[in-house]
Amino acid sequence: MLHLTLRQLKVFESVARHLSYSRAAEELHLSQPAVSMQIKQLEENVSLPLFEQMGKRISLTEAGHELNHYSRAISQQLADMEVALDELKGMERGKLNISVVTTANYFAPHLLAKFCQRYSGVTVSLNVSNRETVLKQLADNVIDLAIMGQPPENQDIDSESFMENPLVVIAPPDHQLCSAQKIPVKRLAKEIFLVREPGSGTRSAMERFFASHKIKINKGMETDTTEAIKQAVQAGMGLGIMSQHTAELELETSRLKVLDVQGFPIIRYWHVVHRKNKRLSGVAQAFREFLLKEAELMFGSKGGG
């Protein structure tokens, strides 16, 4: 008879998801030796190796794949149980586990703050990551909801738009184009653009826009943060394209300017996303409804579809 503990399965599930002892330790707030010890005890309990080392990387053995299948099912059942118990407690003591893409972090905390004022007993866990990581968290079912730009098609998720996300061209205030009006898109071919990393929703939208106008842009620095792009644009290293929501402070203080370019702003939408068939807690449902009804009043107009 197997003598497994929920703690061992939780540690195993994290290591199996990350294929890394150190990342699992970070996620679970444990030391790496503690994680290794839990896995060793689990392997002794099942009398089979669960991971194999290949150089610096680890991978699941056949037994590891089998256990991972069941441990994920058990984790899901425990999560559903927690949701059911939270619903019995009511909205006063619920939990909300949410992830947002980095560009949404400029407005998401304000939305969460207003939501928490209304439901003072709610505990919120907010994770800010790039788009690829947020999609993986959805796939791994480790979050309730996510906020992102255009969600991917053909994935097992439900999404609904709740607010416009206008993309604008930003420049330092002394740039020669700041005083120009109705700048032709082709004029931008002479400029250097600072861009987000491949896979970024903003970068994808930018590349689609210029491709539709048959314009090849000159790419300068590439970075995985909007903050770095804003700083580099202020320093005169080039122009940037970003969500207007992410540059509000710099625009208000005239550290950056929005260029009047034909075809801009590119109107995209912010979406609230969750896994299909996921049982949302009362708190998660309430926050989703809150976004759909009130985000537009706080930051802008709601988009369709």
C-alpha positions in Angstrom: 0.0 0.0 0.0 1.3 3.4 -1.0 1.9 6.0 1.8 2.0 9.3 0.0 1.4 12.7 1.5 -0.4 15.6 -0.1 2.8 17.7 0.6 4.9 15.2 -1.4 2.4 15.3 -4.3 2.3 19.1 -4.3 6.1 19.2 -4.4 6.3 16.6 -7.1 3.6 18.4 -9.2 5.6 21.6 -9.0 8.9 20.0 -10.0 7.2 18.1 -12.8 5.7 21.3 -14.2 8.9 23.3 -14.1 11.3 20.4 -14.6 13.5 22.2 -12.1 14.1 21.7 -8.4 15.2 25.3 -7.9 12.1 26.8 -9.6 9.8 24.5 -7.7 11.5 25.6 -4.4 11.0 29.2 -5.3 7.3 28.7 -6.1 6.7 26.7 -2.9 8.8 29.0 -0.7 11.0 26.0 0.3 14.7 25.4 0.2 16.1 23.3 -2.7 17.3 20.6 -0.3 13.8 20.4 1.2 12.3 19.9 -2.3 14.9 17.2 -3.1 14.2 15.4 0.2 10.4 15.3 -0.5 11.0 13.9 -4.0 13.5 11.3 -2.6 10.9 10.2 0.0 8.2 10.0 -2.7 10.5 7.8 -4.9 11.2 5.5 -1.9 7.4 5.2 -1.3 6.6 4.2 -4.9 9.8 2.2 -5.2 10.5 3.7 -8.7 12.6 6.7 -10.0 10.4 9.6 -11.0 13.0 11.9 -12.5 16.2 11.2 -14.5 19.1 13.6 -14.8 20.5 14.4 -18.2 23.4 16.8 -17.8 22.0 19.8 -16.0 18.4 19.0 -17.0 15.9 16.6 -15.5 13.0 14.8 -17.2 10.2 12.6 -16.1 10.6 8.9 -16.2 7.7 6.7 -17.3 6.6 6.3 -13.7 7.0 10.1 -13.3 4.6 10.7 -16.2 2.1 8.3 -14.8 2.2 9.8 -11.3 2.0 13.3 -12.8 -1.2 12.4 -14.5 -2.8 11.4 -11.2 -1.2 14.1 -9.1 -2.7 16.8 -11.4 -6.1 15.2 -11.2 -5.8 15.2 -7.4 -4.6 18.8 -7.3 -7.7 19.8 -9.4 -10.0 18.0 -7.1 -8.5 19.7 -4.1 -8.8 23.1 -5.8 -12.5 22.3 -6.6 -13.0 21.4 -2.9 -11.4 24.6 -1.8 -13.7 26.6 -4.2 -16.8 24.8 -2.8 -15.8 25.5 0.8 -15.0 29.1 0.0 -18.5 29.4 -1.5 -20.0 28.2 1.7 -18.0 30.8 3.6 -19.4 33.5 1.2 -17.5 36.4 -0.3 -16.0 37.5 3.0 -13.1 35.0 3.1 -12.5 34.1 -0.5 -9.3 33.9 -2.5 -8.5 35.3 -5.9 -5.4 34.0 -7.8 -4.8 36.1 -10.9 -2.0 36.7 -13.4 -1.6 39.7 -15.7 0.8 40.3 -18.6 3.4 42.9 -17.8 1.7 45.7 -19.8 -1.5 45.2 -17.9 0.3 45.8 -14.6 0.0 49.6 -15.1 -3.8 49.5 -14.5 -4.6 46.0 -12.9 -3.6 47.0 -9.3 -6.0 49.9 -9.4 -8.8 47.6 -10.5 -7.9 45.1 -7.8 -7.8 47.9 -5.2 -11.3 49.0 -6.0 -12.5 45.4 -6.0 -10.9 44.7 -2.6 -12.5 47.8 -1.1 -15.8 46.3 -2.0 -15.0 42.8 -0.7 -12.6 43.6 2.2 -12.2 40.0 3.3 -10.9 38.7 -0.1 -7.3 37.6 -0.3 -5.6 38.4 -3.7 -2.5 36.8 -5.2 -1.3 38.8 -8.2 1.4 37.4 -10.5 2.9 39.7 -13.2 4.6 37.8 -16.1 5.1 37.9 -19.8 2.5 36.5 -22.1 4.2 33.1 -22.6 4.3 32.5 -18.8 0.7 33.6 -18.3 -0.5 31.2 -21.0 1.5 28.3 -19.3 -0.1 29.2 -16.0 -3.5 28.9 -17.6 -2.6 25.6 -19.2 -1.3 24.3 -15.9 -4.4 25.4 -14.1 -2.5 27.2 -11.4 -4.5 30.5 -11.6 -8.2 31.5 -11.6 -8.1 34.3 -14.2 -5.7 36.1 -16.4 -5.7 39.6 -18.0 -4.0 39.9 -21.3 -4.3 41.4 -24.8 -5.4 39.2 -27.7 -5.8 35.7 -26.4 -4.5 32.8 -28.5 -6.9 30.9 -30.7 -7.4 27.2 -30.7 -6.6 26.9 -27.0 -8.8 25.5 -24.2 -9.7 28.9 -22.8 -12.7 31.3 -22.6 -12.1 35.0 -22.9 -14.1 38.2 -23.1 -12.9 41.7 -23.8 -13.6 44.4 -21.2 -11.7 47.5 -22.2 -10.0 49.1 -25.2 -6.3 48.9 -25.4 -5.0 51.7 -27.7 -1.5 51.2 -29.0 0.3 54.5 -29.7 3.7 55.7 -31.1 5.7 57.4 -28.4 8.7 59.7 -28.8 10.9 61.9 -26.6 9.4 65.4 -26.3 12.2 67.0 -28.4 11.8 64.7 -31.4 11.3 66.4 -34.7 8.0 64.7 -35.4 6.3 65.8 -32.2 5.0 69.0 -33.8 3.9 67.2 -37.0 0.3 66.3 -37.8 -1.1 63.3 -39.7 2.4 61.8 -40.2 2.3 59.3 -43.0 3.0 55.7 -41.9 5.8 55.4 -44.5 7.7 58.2 -42.7 8.3 55.8 -39.8 10.5 53.7 -42.0 13.2 56.3 -41.4 13.0 55.8 -37.6 14.5 53.3 -35.2 12.0 51.4 -33.1 12.6 49.9 -29.6 10.7 46.6 -29.4 9.4 44.0 -27.0 10.6 40.4 -27.1 9.3 38.0 -29.7 5.9 36.5 -28.5 4.8 39.8 -27.0 1.3 40.8 -27.9 2.3 44.4 -28.5 5.2 43.4 -30.8 2.9 41.1 -32.8 0.3 43.8 -33.3 3.1 46.3 -34.3 4.6 43.8 -36.8 1.1 43.0 -38.3 0.4 46.7 -38.7 3.6 47.5 -40.5 3.4 44.4 -42.7 -0.1 45.4 -43.8 1.4 48.7 -45.0 4.4 46.9 -46.6 6.9 48.8 -44.4 10.0 47.3 -43.0 11.0 49.0 -39.7 14.4 49.4 -38.3 14.6 47.6 -34.9 16.9 48.9 -32.3 17.1 47.6 -28.7 14.9 44.6 -27.8 13.7 44.1 -24.2 11.1 42.2 -22.3 9.8 45.1 -20.3 7.7 48.2 -21.3 9.5 50.2 -18.6 12.9 49.7 -20.4 11.4 50.9 -23.7 10.0 54.0 -22.0 13.4 54.8 -20.5 15.2 54.2 -23.7 12.7 56.4 -25.7 13.2 59.2 -23.1 17.0 58.8 -23.6 16.6 59.4 -27.4 17.5 55.8 -28.5 14.4 55.6 -30.8 10.6 55.4 -30.9 8.3 52.9 -29.2 4.9 51.5 -29.7 3.0 50.6 -26.6 -0.4 50.6 -24.9 -1.3 54.2 -24.0 -2.3 52.9 -20.5 1.3 52.0 -19.8 2.6 55.5 -20.5 0.0 57.7 -18.8 2.3 59.1 -16.1 5.1 60.0 -18.6 2.5 61.6 -21.0 1.0 63.6 -18.2 4.4 64.9 -17.1 5.5 65.5 -20.7 8.5 63.1 -20.5 7.0 61.3 -23.5 4.8 62.5 -26.4 2.3 60.6 -28.6 3.0 61.1 -32.3 0.1 61.9 -34.6 0.6 59.0 -37.0 -2.0 58.0 -39.6 -3.6 54.7 -38.7 -2.9 55.2 -35.0 -3.9 54.4 -32.4 -4.2 50.7 -33.2 -7.2 49.7 -31.2 -6.9 46.4 -29.5 -8.7 45.1 -26.4 -7.9 43.8 -22.9 -9.4 40.4 -22.2 -10.2 38.5 -19.0 -9.4 34.8 -19.6 -9.8 31.5 -17.8 -9.7 27.8 -18.7 -12.7 26.3 -20.3 -14.8 24.2 -18.0 -13.0 25.6 -15.0 -15.2 25.9 -11.9 -14.7 29.6 -11.0 -15.0 30.5 -7.3 -17.6 33.1 -6.2 -14.7 35.6 -5.8 -13.3 34.9 -9.3 -16.8 35.2 -10.9 -17.4 38.4 -9.0 -14.1 39.9 -10.2 -14.8 38.9 -13.8 -18.2 40.6 -13.6 -16.5 43.6 -12.0 -14.1 43.9 -14.9 -16.8 43.6 -17.5 -19.0 46.2 -15.9 -16.6 48.7 -14.3 -13.2 48.7 -15.9 -14.5 50.8 -18.8 -15.7 53.5 -16.3 -12.3 53.7 -14.7 -10.0 53.6 -17.7 -11.9 53.8 -21.0 -14.5 52.3 -23.2 -15.3 48.6 -23.6 -14.6 46.8 -26.8 -16.6 44.1 -28.4 -15.7 40.5 -29.1 
